[in-house]
Amino acid sequence: MLKHKIKSLLQRHITDPVARQARWSPQTTMAQIALRTAYREHPRQSLADVGFSVFSEFEEDGILLYLFSVIGTTSRLCIEIGCGDCSENNTTNLIVHHGWNGLLIDISQADIDRAGAMFRAARATKLDPPTLVCRRVDEHNVNELLAGSGLPVDEADLLSLDIDSTDLWVLKALIVRPRVIVVEINARWPEGVSRTVARDATDAPVFHPEFGMIYGGASLTAFCRVLNEKGYRLIGGNRVGTNAFFLRDDIAPELMPAVPERAVLGCSRAQHVQRQCAAVLSNHPWVAYED
């Protein structure tokens, strides 16, 4: 019964092509508030049933709405490293429709300028826009950069990381412990194979004309090793196996237990790219992460 109600709300207010043209609209906010109430009353949902996109590339907006509806929020602060111009990322929906504050970082000044103009022009954010920073982030500057923002980063609810290069090493160096972490994985590597670009890599990302980003980021196994060491568990991924979601171990273990890597990498898209890319991955200087 609840599943049908959720699907109906998503169809009428969020996933309908016409409604998505008005993704800044109050109707979209109201639909998400209704979903948030439903999730709090019935918290045991599958990530496969809750995904949708308002600003996210795939269905990350819906998954994050579900997660924070169930586990609650503390600071309502999100950090996104590799935010692009914020028209398609993992945090804009929370900022626009749920009143979150944001620290959004990208290497491109043009993208940061576009993001700033977008948030200043929007009714929901023009008086209190997120903090936008143009910097190249690496393992050596990430903690100083976050601390220097003046925001309560030690209490952040969410970190989204997607820089297509030394993501694993940035994550390993990170001192703050947000409640939820979302990382883009390189799903071309199969389950159980721990690979990453070198920590001092300057040659990533590399894109293949047929297979997309063939060299960049890290495998899911490598991310799991780093985040397990930091006290996080894998709780799922999006339906196309590009993003993985991790929850801090002290939060809702009975509602959201750890899942195996195949829960993310078993999807048809990940299986397809693994078969297609197996021969060309070795053309690039990947390193094993064994710590």
C-alpha positions in Angstrom: 0.0 0.0 0.0 2.7 2.5 1.0 4.8 1.5 -2.0 1.9 2.4 -4.4 1.4 5.7 -2.5 5.1 6.6 -2.9 5.2 5.7 -6.6 2.0 7.8 -7.2 3.6 10.8 -5.4 6.8 10.4 -7.4 4.9 10.1 -10.7 2.6 13.1 -10.1 5.0 15.6 -8.6 8.6 14.6 -9.3 9.3 12.2 -12.1 6.6 13.4 -14.6 8.5 15.2 -17.4 6.3 18.3 -17.2 6.7 18.6 -13.4 10.5 18.3 -13.7 10.5 21.5 -15.7 9.5 23.2 -12.5 12.0 21.6 -10.3 12.3 24.8 -8.2 8.6 24.9 -7.6 6.8 24.8 -4.2 4.8 21.8 -5.5 8.0 19.8 -5.7 8.8 20.8 -2.1 5.4 19.8 -0.9 5.6 16.4 -2.6 8.9 15.7 -0.9 7.5 16.8 2.5 4.7 14.3 2.0 7.2 11.6 1.2 9.3 12.5 4.2 6.3 12.0 6.4 5.5 8.7 4.8 9.1 7.4 5.3 9.1 8.4 9.0 5.9 6.4 9.5 7.2 3.4 7.5 11.0 3.5 7.6 11.8 0.1 6.2 12.1 0.8 2.5 14.4 -0.5 -0.2 16.7 2.0 -1.8 15.5 0.6 -5.2 12.0 1.9 -4.4 12.7 5.4 -3.3 15.0 6.9 -5.9 14.1 9.9 -8.0 15.9 12.9 -9.6 15.2 16.6 -9.2 18.7 17.9 -9.5 20.7 14.7 -9.2 22.1 12.9 -12.3 20.2 9.7 -11.4 18.0 8.9 -8.4 20.3 10.2 -5.6 17.9 12.9 -4.6 15.2 10.4 -3.7 17.7 8.1 -1.8 19.0 11.0 0.2 15.5 12.2 1.1 14.7 8.7 2.3 17.8 8.3 4.3 17.5 11.6 6.2 13.8 11.2 6.7 14.6 8.0 8.6 17.8 8.9 10.5 16.9 12.5 11.0 19.3 15.5 10.7 21.7 17.3 13.0 23.2 20.4 11.4 21.5 20.0 8.0 24.9 20.9 6.5 26.0 19.2 3.3 29.4 19.2 1.8 29.9 18.4 -1.9 33.4 18.2 -3.3 33.1 18.2 -7.1 29.8 20.0 -7.2 30.0 21.2 -10.8 27.7 24.1 -11.6 25.1 22.7 -9.1 22.4 22.2 -11.7 23.1 18.4 -11.6 24.6 17.2 -8.3 23.7 15.5 -5.0 23.1 18.4 -2.7 21.1 21.1 -4.5 17.8 19.4 -3.8 18.4 19.4 -0.1 19.4 23.0 -0.2 16.5 24.2 -2.3 13.6 22.1 -1.0 14.7 21.3 2.6 16.5 24.4 3.8 19.9 22.8 4.1 23.1 24.8 4.2 25.9 23.8 1.9 29.7 24.0 1.4 30.1 23.3 -2.3 33.5 23.0 -3.9 34.7 22.6 -7.5 37.9 23.1 -9.4 36.1 25.1 -12.2 35.7 28.8 -11.6 33.2 29.0 -14.5 31.0 26.3 -12.8 31.2 28.1 -9.4 30.2 31.3 -11.1 27.2 29.7 -12.7 26.2 28.0 -9.5 26.4 31.3 -7.6 24.2 33.0 -10.2 21.7 30.2 -10.0 21.4 30.3 -6.2 21.2 34.1 -6.1 18.4 34.1 -8.7 16.3 31.5 -6.9 13.7 32.5 -4.4 14.5 29.6 -2.0 18.2 30.5 -1.8 18.7 34.2 -2.7 18.8 35.4 0.9 20.9 32.5 2.3 22.9 30.9 -0.5 25.3 28.0 0.1 29.0 28.7 0.4 30.8 28.2 -2.9 34.5 27.6 -3.2 36.7 27.3 -6.2 39.7 25.0 -5.3 41.4 21.9 -6.5 41.0 19.5 -3.6 43.6 16.9 -2.6 44.6 14.9 0.4 47.0 17.7 1.5 44.5 20.6 1.6 41.0 19.0 2.2 41.0 19.4 6.0 42.3 22.9 6.0 39.9 23.9 3.3 36.9 22.5 5.2 38.0 24.0 8.5 38.6 27.4 6.9 35.0 27.6 5.6 33.7 28.8 9.0 30.9 26.3 8.8 30.3 23.5 11.4 31.9 20.9 9.3 32.5 18.6 12.3 28.7 18.2 12.5 28.0 17.7 8.8 25.2 15.4 7.9 26.3 14.6 4.4 29.5 14.5 2.3 29.3 13.9 -1.4 32.6 13.3 -3.2 33.1 13.1 -7.0 36.3 14.6 -8.4 37.2 11.8 -10.8 40.7 11.5 -9.7 42.3 11.1 -6.2 38.9 10.6 -4.5 40.1 7.7 -2.4 43.1 9.6 -1.0 41.0 12.7 -0.2 38.6 10.4 1.7 41.4 8.6 3.5 42.8 12.0 4.7 39.5 13.4 5.8 39.2 14.2 9.5 35.5 15.1 9.8 33.0 12.3 10.1 29.7 13.2 8.4 26.8 10.9 9.1 26.3 9.9 5.4 28.9 9.7 2.7 28.2 9.3 -1.0 31.0 8.5 -3.4 31.1 8.0 -7.1 32.7 4.7 -7.7 34.5 3.4 -10.8 32.2 0.4 -11.4 34.4 -0.9 -14.2 36.2 -2.8 -11.5 34.4 -5.9 -10.3 33.6 -6.9 -6.7 36.7 -7.7 -4.6 39.2 -5.8 -6.7 40.8 -2.9 -4.8 42.2 -0.3 -7.2 42.7 3.4 -7.2 44.6 6.1 -9.1 47.9 6.9 -7.4 47.8 9.4 -4.6 49.9 11.9 -6.5 48.1 11.2 -9.9 48.0 14.2 -12.2 46.9 12.2 -15.3 43.3 11.4 -14.2 40.6 11.4 -15.3 40.9 9.8 -18.7 37.8 9.2 -20.8 37.3 6.5 -23.3 35.1 7.4 -26.4 33.0 4.3 -25.8 33.3 3.5 -22.1 33.4 6.9 -20.5 35.7 7.5 -17.5 38.1 4.6 -17.9 40.7 5.9 -15.5 39.8 7.9 -12.4 38.5 7.5 -8.9 38.6 4.1 -7.3 36.8 0.8 -7.2 34.0 0.0 -4.7 36.2 -2.5 -2.8 38.9 0.2 -2.3 36.3 2.7 -1.0 34.8 0.0 1.3 38.2 -0.6 2.8 38.9 3.0 3.5 35.4 3.7 4.9 35.2 0.5 7.0 38.5 1.6 8.6 36.8 4.9 9.4 33.7 3.4 10.9 31.2 3.4 8.0 29.2 0.6 6.3 28.0 0.2 2.8 24.2 0.4 2.7 23.5 0.5 -1.1 23.9 2.2 -4.4 21.9 3.8 -7.1 20.3 1.6 -9.7 23.0 2.0 -12.3 25.9 1.4 -10.0 27.7 4.8 -10.2 27.2 6.1 -6.6 27.6 4.2 -3.4 26.0 5.2 -0.1 27.8 4.7 3.3 26.3 5.3 6.7 28.3 5.8 9.9 28.3 2.7 12.1 26.7 4.4 15.1 23.6 5.4 13.1 20.5 3.1 12.6 22.3 -0.2 12.2 19.0 -2.1 12.8 17.1 -0.2 10.1 19.9 0.0 7.5 22.3 -2.9 7.9 25.4 -3.3 5.8 25.0 -4.8 2.4 27.5 -6.8 0.2 29.3 -5.1 -2.7 27.2 -7.1 -5.1 24.1 -5.1 -4.0 25.8 -2.2 -5.8 27.8 -3.9 -8.5 25.3 -6.6 -9.4 23.1 -4.2 -11.5 23.0 -4.8 -15.2 24.8 -1.6 -16.1 27.8 -2.3 -13.8 28.0 -5.9 -15.1 28.0 -4.6 -18.7 30.8 -2.1 -18.3 32.9 -4.6 -16.4 32.7 -7.0 -19.3 33.3 -4.3 -21.9 36.2 -2.6 -20.1 38.2 -5.5 -18.7 40.8 -5.4 -21.5 41.4 -1.7 -21.4 41.6 -1.0 -17.7 45.2 -2.4 -17.6 46.3 0.3 -20.0 46.4 2.8 -17.2 48.6 3.1 -14.1 46.2 1.8 -11.4 47.5 1.0 -8.0 46.2 -1.5 -5.5 44.9 -0.2 -2.2 45.7 -2.8 0.5 45.8 -0.8 3.8 
